[in-house]
Amino acid sequence: MEDIERLIAKAGLEINAIKLNPDLPFQWASGYMMPIYNDNRMFLSYPEYRKLVTSGFQQIIKEEQIPYDIIAGTSTAGIAPGALLAERLNSPFIYIRDKTKDHGLKNQIEGIDAEKDLEEKKVIVIEDLISTGGSSAKAVQAVRDANGDVNYCLSIFNYGLKKAMKIFRGIEPYDKEGNKLQEPCEVRSILAYDVLLDFAKDTRQITKKQIRLLKEWRANPLKWGEKHGFPKIEKGT
């Protein structure tokens, strides 16, 4: 797995799917200024990297001996890598909307009959990225609500934030309504944050000072920007 991790790190940095810049941080959708930005959709533009991502997921499944009947992608960024993996495995594929449609058959999970459920089949949820973990855990719960048996969520990249670990263990809620996973869900990722930093350090793409700042961010991401002179940008400002 280590070889694929470093290959994904190399590819991500080369094509700007992953950007590291603690000196000029990026504004996330939340308004927080963060020293890293990730856009795994970039991998889709390169056939060799699409195959590499698919191989990474396949290797995790094989090494962990994860049973499955169905592969499920999260909407929207998990759909393409999930479908590519399902094709490689010759497996059925479904995808999970972030919420139920407000028209038609009002599906939240596409790929199954709205009048049926997943019949306790084993499902692996595929994500592109896990940050705080809330939306990913919500997708896991949607599969469980549809009578699917899901115990693993796999992602291309994972920031390794403590909050995400607590959410997937059912310790903290995954949404503002206070809902929690009643059963823990295991998370496995092709590329972990620490491996990315090690690769960037080994290839001299970041300095020792930048490594320190990036590790500090991971320990307290919501306070990091303000501490270093990059306060949160509120909507409308």
C-alpha positions in Angstrom: 0.0 0.0 0.0 2.9 2.3 0.7 4.0 2.5 -2.9 0.5 3.5 -4.1 0.3 6.1 -1.3 3.4 7.8 -2.4 2.5 7.6 -6.1 -0.9 9.2 -5.3 1.0 11.9 -3.3 3.4 12.5 -6.2 0.6 12.6 -8.7 -1.6 14.9 -6.6 1.1 17.5 -6.1 2.2 17.4 -9.7 -1.3 18.0 -11.1 -2.4 20.4 -8.3 -5.1 18.1 -7.0 -3.3 18.7 -3.7 -1.9 22.1 -2.8 0.2 22.9 0.3 0.8 26.6 1.1 0.8 27.6 4.8 2.2 31.0 3.8 -0.8 31.9 1.6 -3.6 29.7 2.8 -6.8 28.8 0.9 -10.3 29.9 1.8 -12.5 26.8 2.3 -16.3 26.9 1.7 -16.7 27.3 5.5 -14.8 30.6 5.3 -11.8 29.3 7.3 -8.4 29.9 5.8 -6.5 26.6 5.5 -3.0 25.7 4.4 -4.0 22.8 2.2 -6.5 22.4 -0.6 -7.6 19.2 -2.1 -9.5 18.6 -5.4 -9.5 14.9 -6.2 -11.6 15.4 -9.3 -8.3 16.4 -11.0 -7.3 12.8 -11.1 -10.2 12.1 -13.4 -8.5 14.0 -16.2 -5.6 11.5 -16.3 -6.3 7.9 -17.3 -3.2 6.6 -15.6 -4.1 8.2 -12.3 -7.8 7.1 -12.5 -6.4 3.6 -12.8 -4.0 4.2 -9.9 -6.9 5.4 -7.6 -9.0 2.4 -8.5 -6.0 0.1 -7.8 -5.6 1.8 -4.5 -9.1 1.0 -3.4 -8.9 -2.5 -4.7 -5.8 -3.1 -2.7 -7.4 -1.9 0.5 -10.3 -4.2 0.0 -8.0 -7.1 -0.7 -5.6 -6.4 2.2 -8.5 -5.8 4.7 -10.5 -8.7 3.3 -13.6 -6.4 3.2 -16.7 -8.3 2.0 -19.0 -6.5 -0.4 -22.0 -7.0 -2.6 -22.4 -3.4 -3.7 -20.1 -0.3 -4.2 -21.7 3.0 -3.3 -20.3 6.5 -4.2 -21.1 9.7 -2.4 -22.7 12.5 -4.4 -21.0 14.1 -6.1 -17.3 13.6 -5.8 -17.4 9.9 -4.8 -19.5 8.9 -7.8 -16.8 8.7 -10.5 -14.2 6.8 -8.4 -16.9 4.6 -7.0 -18.2 3.7 -10.4 -14.7 3.0 -11.7 -14.0 0.7 -8.8 -17.4 -1.1 -9.3 -16.5 -1.6 -12.9 -13.1 -3.1 -12.0 -14.7 -5.4 -9.5 -17.7 -6.2 -11.7 -19.9 -5.1 -8.9 -23.3 -3.4 -8.7 -23.0 0.3 -8.1 -25.3 2.9 -6.4 -24.8 6.5 -5.4 -26.0 8.4 -2.3 -27.4 11.9 -2.5 -26.7 14.3 0.3 -30.5 14.5 0.8 -33.7 13.0 -0.5 -35.0 14.4 -3.7 -38.0 16.7 -3.4 -39.7 15.3 -6.5 -40.5 12.1 -8.4 -39.9 9.0 -6.3 -37.9 11.1 -3.7 -34.9 8.8 -3.7 -31.8 9.5 -1.7 -30.0 6.4 -3.0 -29.9 6.1 -6.8 -29.6 2.6 -8.4 -32.2 0.8 -6.4 -35.9 0.6 -6.9 -37.6 3.3 -4.7 -40.1 0.7 -3.5 -37.3 -1.7 -2.3 -34.3 -1.5 0.0 -30.8 -2.9 0.0 -31.9 -6.2 1.6 -29.0 -6.3 4.1 -26.4 -6.5 1.3 -22.9 -5.6 2.2 -22.0 -2.1 0.9 -18.7 -0.2 0.8 -19.0 3.6 0.7 -16.5 5.4 -1.5 -15.6 9.0 -0.8 -13.0 11.3 -2.5 -12.0 13.1 0.6 -12.6 12.9 4.4 -12.2 16.1 6.3 -14.4 16.5 9.3 -16.3 13.4 8.3 -19.8 14.7 8.7 -21.1 14.3 5.2 -19.4 10.9 4.8 -20.9 9.5 8.0 -24.3 10.9 6.9 -23.9 8.9 3.7 -23.1 5.8 5.7 -26.3 6.3 7.7 -28.3 6.7 4.6 -27.2 3.3 3.4 -28.0 1.8 6.8 -31.4 3.5 6.7 -32.0 1.7 3.4 -31.3 -1.6 5.1 -27.7 -1.9 3.8 -24.9 -3.4 5.8 -22.0 -0.9 5.7 -19.0 -1.0 8.0 -16.3 0.6 5.8 -15.9 4.0 4.2 -13.0 4.3 1.8 -11.5 7.6 0.5 -8.8 8.8 -1.8 -7.4 11.2 0.8 -7.9 11.8 4.5 -6.8 14.8 6.6 -6.8 12.6 9.7 -8.7 15.1 11.8 -9.7 14.0 15.3 -13.2 15.2 14.8 -13.7 12.8 11.9 -12.5 9.8 13.9 -15.0 10.7 16.7 -17.8 11.0 14.2 -17.2 7.6 12.6 -16.9 6.0 16.0 -20.4 7.5 16.9 -18.9 9.6 19.7 -19.8 13.0 18.0 -22.9 13.8 15.8 -22.5 14.0 12.1 -25.0 16.7 11.6 -26.5 19.8 13.3 -29.5 17.9 14.5 -27.3 15.8 16.7 -27.6 12.5 14.9 -24.8 10.0 15.5 -23.8 6.7 14.0 -25.2 4.0 16.3 -22.6 1.5 15.1 -19.0 2.6 14.3 -17.8 2.6 10.7 -14.2 1.9 9.8 -12.3 4.4 7.6 -9.5 3.5 5.2 -7.8 5.9 2.8 -5.4 5.5 -0.1 -3.4 8.5 1.0 -3.1 9.8 4.6 -2.1 13.3 5.6 1.1 12.2 7.3 2.3 10.2 4.2 1.6 13.3 2.1 3.7 15.5 4.3 6.5 12.9 4.4 6.6 12.7 0.6 6.5 16.5 0.3 9.4 16.8 2.8 11.4 14.0 1.1 11.1 15.7 -2.3 11.8 19.1 -0.8 8.5 20.6 -1.9 8.0 22.1 1.6 10.4 23.5 4.2 10.8 22.4 7.8 8.9 25.5 8.9 6.0 24.7 6.6 5.9 21.1 7.8 5.6 22.4 11.4 2.8 24.8 10.4 1.0 22.0 8.5 1.2 19.6 11.4 0.0 22.4 13.7 -3.0 23.0 11.5 -4.1 19.4 11.7 -4.0 19.5 15.5 -6.4 22.5 15.6 -7.7 23.4 12.1 -10.4 25.9 13.1 -8.0 28.0 15.2 -5.0 27.8 13.0 -5.8 30.6 10.5 -6.7 33.2 13.1 -3.6 32.4 15.1 -1.4 33.0 12.1 -3.1 36.2 10.9 -5.7 34.6 8.5 -9.1 35.1 10.2 -12.2 33.3 9.0 -14.0 35.2 6.2 -17.7 35.5 7.0 -20.2 35.1 4.2 -21.2 38.5 2.6 -17.9 40.1 3.5 
